[in-house]
Amino acid sequence: MKGIKTGGRMQGVPNHSTTDLKRWVKTLLETNQATFEADLMAIEPKDRLQIMATLLKYSIPTLQSVSIETELAAEYSELKRLLDEAPDEAIELISNKILTLKAQNYDQR
């Protein structure tokens, strides 16, 4: 039977090694916070900023970049679907989009 898991951890059960390591790192950082802060302040500002930027990745979710072409393709696909399935709704959405863009352009002046 393909796709049936027959061994190892059950789905959703955390890996104990990973959990233990995360707990150890958290404890290490919490118990040495003052030392870490002092060490951080003692290094060159450029290096300090680089370390802080690296650490931010662990506290702030990163946005997934989407290319303009991908966004436009998705917009055109949705527009085509709306025109085929609900032309009145499509016209209303287009009108609202134009009004929004005009307002944004006006606000930027």
Beta strands, then each sheet from edge to edge (+ up, - down):
end
